[in-house]
Amino acid sequence: FTGLSKLCGVHSMNAVGGIPCFARLLQRSPANNFALSLRRTKIVINEKALTKRVSRSSGPGGQSVNMSDTRVQMSFKLDKVDWIPEKVRLKMREIHKNRISKAGEFSVACQQTSSQLDNTKIAIKKIGELIAEAEKAVRDDEWESGKLDFKEHIVERFKREGREKDLEKREQAIKETKRRMREKTKNKK
């Protein structure tokens, strides 16, 4: 993965479209600046806060697999990180519960390539994607909770359009219809 920039031990990613932040800035225009700022905040993964463990990779590769430590496992204590908001951490516990140990350690392993450095970059990218997935789930939950049902939406639209009288007439018509229906059922008995 060549788009990942490494600056002083800190990997910076923007998960919108999987494009790194520095490349994202080049694509911005004044028209879509506001929309991009609403989409997602920047993830800054501090590599020094991650615990890196290396081991021998499995699979084909002959003697080199038996000799070199190419498998990388990156982990961090989910409760102790300050670079992930609390809501996102709770959502990560819910969504990625299989990646969290009993001690509360979130881990990602990678053994895709025969290079330890490449596997490290891929593991950090995976962590960024998993955090982005949790952030998206939090945003979706917030959107669902703020959503109006159809009746409330119609009332809000009438109020915005300044049609309160139409709204009152509609409520009166509904009350009148209910009253007539009650009278019909009483008369049938």
Solvent accessible surface area in square Angstrom, and as a share of the most:
residue,aa,sasa,rsa
1,F,87,0.36
2,T,142,0.83
3,G,23,0.22
4,L,16,0.08
5,S,25,0.16
6,K,113,0.48
7,L,118,0.59
8,C,127,0.76
9,G,14,0.13
10,V,44,0.25
11,H,4,0.02
12,S,16,0.11
13,M,2,0.01
14,N,11,0.06
15,A,25,0.20
16,V,30,0.17
17,G,70,0.67
18,G,38,0.37
19,I,45,0.23
20,P,13,0.08
21,C,16,0.09
22,F,103,0.43
23,A,28,0.22
24,R,24,0.09
25,L,109,0.54
26,L,151,0.75
27,Q,101,0.45
28,R,92,0.34
29,S,45,0.29
30,P,127,0.80
31,A,99,0.77
32,N,59,0.30
33,N,68,0.35
34,F,146,0.61
35,A,48,0.37
36,L,12,0.06
37,S,68,0.44
38,L,119,0.59
39,R,115,0.42
40,R,24,0.09
41,T,97,0.57
42,K,118,0.50
43,I,12,0.06
44,V,60,0.35
45,I,0,0.00
46,N,53,0.27
47,E,39,0.17
48,K,161,0.68
49,A,46,0.36
50,L,15,0.07
51,T,66,0.39
52,K,90,0.38
53,R,102,0.37
54,V,61,0.35
55,S,43,0.28
56,R,148,0.54
57,S,16,0.10
58,S,80,0.51
59,G,52,0.50
60,P,137,0.86
61,G,47,0.45
62,G,56,0.54
63,Q,151,0.67
64,S,69,0.45
65,V,28,0.16
66,N,95,0.49
67,M,152,0.68
68,S,47,0.31
69,D,58,0.30
70,T,14,0.08
71,R,70,0.26
72,V,0,0.00
73,Q,44,0.19
74,M,2,0.01
75,S,0,0.00
76,F,4,0.02
77,K,76,0.32
78,L,0,0.00
79,D,91,0.47
80,K,161,0.68
81,V,11,0.06
82,D,132,0.68
83,W,54,0.19
84,I,2,0.01
85,P,75,0.47
86,E,97,0.43
87,K,124,0.53
88,V,8,0.05
89,R,43,0.16
90,L,104,0.52
91,K,28,0.12
92,M,0,0.00
93,R,83,0.30
94,E,110,0.49
95,I,65,0.33
96,H,16,0.07
97,K,138,0.58
98,N,146,0.75
99,R,92,0.33
100,I,27,0.13
101,S,58,0.37
102,K,213,0.90
103,A,73,0.57
104,G,8,0.08
105,E,36,0.16
106,F,0,0.00
107,S,27,0.18
108,V,1,0.00
109,A,36,0.28
110,C,2,0.01
111,Q,77,0.34
112,Q,123,0.55
113,T,51,0.30
114,S,100,0.65
115,S,40,0.26
116,Q,64,0.29
117,L,110,0.55
118,D,56,0.29
119,N,0,0.00
120,T,8,0.04
121,K,54,0.23
122,I,29,0.14
123,A,0,0.00
124,I,0,0.00
125,K,52,0.22
126,K,55,0.23
127,I,0,0.00
128,G,0,0.00
129,E,82,0.37
130,L,22,0.11
131,I,4,0.02
132,A,13,0.10
133,E,86,0.38
134,A,0,0.00
135,E,21,0.09
136,K,110,0.47
137,A,22,0.17
138,V,19,0.11
139,R,93,0.34
140,D,64,0.33
141,D,70,0.36
142,E,84,0.38
143,W,162,0.57
144,E,97,0.43
145,S,97,0.63
146,G,60,0.58
147,K,107,0.45
148,L,85,0.42
149,D,86,0.45
150,F,151,0.63
151,K,149,0.63
152,E,87,0.39
153,H,78,0.35
154,I,16,0.08
155,V,46,0.27
156,E,70,0.32
157,R,86,0.31
158,F,15,0.06
159,K,104,0.44
160,R,166,0.60
161,E,91,0.41
162,G,53,0.51
163,R,94,0.34
164,E,81,0.36
165,K,156,0.66
166,D,57,0.30
167,L,15,0.08
168,E,106,0.48
169,K,139,0.59
170,R,114,0.42
171,E,86,0.38
172,Q,115,0.51
173,A,58,0.45
174,I,77,0.39
175,K,127,0.54
176,E,61,0.27
177,T,66,0.39
178,K,119,0.50
179,R,102,0.37
180,R,125,0.46
181,M,109,0.49
182,R,141,0.52
183,E,76,0.34
184,K,120,0.51
185,T,75,0.43
186,K,147,0.62
187,N,126,0.65
188,K,173,0.73
189,K,208,0.88
